[in-house]
């Protein structure tokens, strides 16, 4: 049983790693992609792979290299933390299947999962901040305009209301 559980956890970690890597590599164009909170940069942080953005922002090779390092370091942290979340989720599932429910153990696991998910959010936000700090104020302003412009060309909040 333990071998199957360890194999399952290993497969889940591989799955998370592949999906996280693919998500972080995906190049988002202007606007918000699915799963993004309003007012935040897309999770991918892959905007520096877009030739139009690189040209418009005039990113230096040094800026791109430093952003790549931030991305790699973030991916490693997210994979490790995601693996802990996956393992805790399995533990929670196991606890919930028991004939006699241990509410204290279940609540402890719920809190541990929530803490790790919060940690993952902080990791993502820290990496975005670090990436933005590498840009000049003018580059950040241009980037924000490119990523968050309304597809119709109007600033957000100025759309005409339909009657």
RAWO-V252831 format. One record per residue. N is the residue number from 1. PHI is phi in whole degrees, 0 to 359 (999 if undefined). OMEGA is omega in whole degrees, -180 to 180 (none if undefined). BURIAL is 1 if it has 9 or more other C-alpha atoms within 8 Angstrom, else 0. Layout:
n=N phi=PHI omega=OMEGA burial=BURIAL
n=N phi=PHI omega=OMEGA burial=BURIAL
This chain:
n=1 phi=999 omega=-180 burial=0
n=2 phi=296 omega=179 burial=0
n=3 phi=297 omega=179 burial=0
n=4 phi=295 omega=179 burial=0
n=5 phi=296 omega=179 burial=0
n=6 phi=295 omega=177 burial=0
n=7 phi=296 omega=179 burial=0
n=8 phi=297 omega=180 burial=0
n=9 phi=296 omega=179 burial=1
n=10 phi=301 omega=-180 burial=0
n=11 phi=296 omega=179 burial=0
n=12 phi=295 omega=178 burial=1
n=13 phi=298 omega=178 burial=1
n=14 phi=299 omega=179 burial=0
n=15 phi=301 omega=179 burial=0
n=16 phi=298 omega=-179 burial=1
n=17 phi=298 omega=-179 burial=1
n=18 phi=295 omega=-179 burial=0
n=19 phi=293 omega=179 burial=0
n=20 phi=296 omega=179 burial=1
n=21 phi=298 omega=180 burial=1
n=22 phi=296 omega=-180 burial=0
n=23 phi=295 omega=-177 burial=1
n=24 phi=286 omega=180 burial=1
n=25 phi=275 omega=-176 burial=1
n=26 phi=298 omega=-178 burial=0
n=27 phi=271 omega=177 burial=1
n=28 phi=268 omega=175 burial=1
n=29 phi=273 omega=-180 burial=0
n=30 phi=299 omega=176 burial=1
n=31 phi=94 omega=-176 burial=1
n=32 phi=254 omega=175 burial=1
n=33 phi=270 omega=180 burial=0
n=34 phi=297 omega=177 burial=0
n=35 phi=85 omega=-180 burial=0
n=36 phi=258 omega=177 burial=1
n=37 phi=281 omega=180 burial=0
n=38 phi=301 omega=176 burial=0
n=39 phi=81 omega=-180 burial=0
n=40 phi=244 omega=178 burial=0
n=41 phi=292 omega=176 burial=1
n=42 phi=304 omega=-176 burial=1
n=43 phi=300 omega=-171 burial=0
n=44 phi=295 omega=-172 burial=1
n=45 phi=52 omega=-177 burial=1
n=46 phi=264 omega=-177 burial=1
n=47 phi=297 omega=-178 burial=1
n=48 phi=285 omega=174 burial=1
n=49 phi=274 omega=-180 burial=0
n=50 phi=278 omega=-176 burial=1
n=51 phi=301 omega=179 burial=0
n=52 phi=298 omega=-180 burial=0
n=53 phi=290 omega=178 burial=1
n=54 phi=302 omega=-180 burial=1
n=55 phi=294 omega=-178 burial=0
n=56 phi=297 omega=-179 burial=0
n=57 phi=276 omega=-176 burial=1
n=58 phi=56 omega=178 burial=0
n=59 phi=295 omega=177 burial=1
n=60 phi=275 omega=176 burial=0
n=61 phi=301 omega=180 burial=0
n=62 phi=296 omega=178 burial=0
n=63 phi=298 omega=-179 burial=1
n=64 phi=297 omega=-180 burial=1
n=65 phi=298 omega=180 burial=0
n=66 phi=293 omega=178 burial=1
n=67 phi=294 omega=177 burial=1
n=68 phi=300 omega=179 burial=0
n=69 phi=296 omega=178 burial=0
n=70 phi=301 omega=-180 burial=1
n=71 phi=299 omega=-179 burial=1
n=72 phi=297 omega=179 burial=0
n=73 phi=299 omega=179 burial=0
n=74 phi=294 omega=178 burial=1
n=75 phi=302 omega=180 burial=1
n=76 phi=299 omega=179 burial=0
n=77 phi=297 omega=-179 burial=1
n=78 phi=294 omega=179 burial=1
n=79 phi=296 omega=180 burial=1
n=80 phi=298 omega=-178 burial=0
n=81 phi=292 omega=178 burial=1
n=82 phi=297 omega=178 burial=1
n=83 phi=294 omega=178 burial=1
n=84 phi=295 omega=178 burial=1
n=85 phi=300 omega=-179 burial=1
n=86 phi=299 omega=179 burial=1
n=87 phi=295 omega=179 burial=1
n=88 phi=295 omega=177 burial=1
n=89 phi=296 omega=176 burial=1
n=90 phi=296 omega=177 burial=0
n=91 phi=299 omega=179 burial=1
n=92 phi=297 omega=179 burial=1
n=93 phi=300 omega=178 burial=0
n=94 phi=298 omega=179 burial=0
n=95 phi=298 omega=-178 burial=1
n=96 phi=289 omega=180 burial=0
n=97 phi=273 omega=-177 burial=0
n=98 phi=295 omega=180 burial=0
n=99 phi=297 omega=178 burial=0
n=100 phi=257 omega=-177 burial=0
n=101 phi=285 omega=176 burial=0
n=102 phi=254 omega=-175 burial=0
n=103 phi=301 omega=180 burial=0
n=104 phi=296 omega=180 burial=0
n=105 phi=294 omega=179 burial=0
n=106 phi=296 omega=180 burial=1
n=107 phi=296 omega=178 burial=0
n=108 phi=298 omega=179 burial=0
n=109 phi=296 omega=178 burial=1
n=110 phi=301 omega=180 burial=1
n=111 phi=294 omega=179 burial=0
n=112 phi=296 omega=178 burial=1
n=113 phi=296 omega=180 burial=1
n=114 phi=298 omega=178 burial=0
n=115 phi=298 omega=-180 burial=0
n=116 phi=291 omega=177 burial=1
n=117 phi=294 omega=175 burial=1
n=118 phi=296 omega=177 burial=0
n=119 phi=299 omega=179 burial=1
n=120 phi=296 omega=177 burial=1
n=121 phi=299 omega=179 burial=0
n=122 phi=296 omega=178 burial=0
n=123 phi=299 omega=-180 burial=1
n=124 phi=298 omega=-178 burial=1
n=125 phi=293 omega=178 burial=0
n=126 phi=297 omega=-179 burial=0
n=127 phi=294 omega=178 burial=1
n=128 phi=295 omega=178 burial=1
n=129 phi=298 omega=179 burial=0
n=130 phi=299 omega=178 burial=1
n=131 phi=296 omega=180 burial=1
n=132 phi=294 omega=179 burial=0
n=133 phi=294 omega=179 burial=0
n=134 phi=282 omega=-179 burial=1
n=135 phi=270 omega=174 burial=1
n=136 phi=284 omega=178 burial=0
n=137 phi=304 omega=179 burial=0
n=138 phi=293 omega=178 burial=0
n=139 phi=296 omega=179 burial=1
n=140 phi=297 omega=180 burial=1
n=141 phi=297 omega=179 burial=0
n=142 phi=297 omega=-180 burial=1
n=143 phi=299 omega=-180 burial=1
n=144 phi=300 omega=179 burial=1
n=145 phi=297 omega=-179 burial=0
n=146 phi=290 omega=-175 burial=1
n=147 phi=278 omega=-172 burial=1
n=148 phi=242 omega=178 burial=1
n=149 phi=286 omega=177 burial=1
n=150 phi=286 omega=-179 burial=1
n=151 phi=305 omega=-180 burial=0
n=152 phi=273 omega=175 burial=0
n=153 phi=90 omega=179 burial=0
n=154 phi=267 omega=175 burial=1
n=155 phi=293 omega=179 burial=0
n=156 phi=299 omega=179 burial=0
n=157 phi=91 omega=-179 burial=0
n=158 phi=251 omega=-179 burial=0
n=159 phi=293 omega=177 burial=0
n=160 phi=287 omega=178 burial=0
n=161 phi=277 omega=178 burial=0
n=162 phi=277 omega=179 burial=0
n=163 phi=264 omega=none burial=0
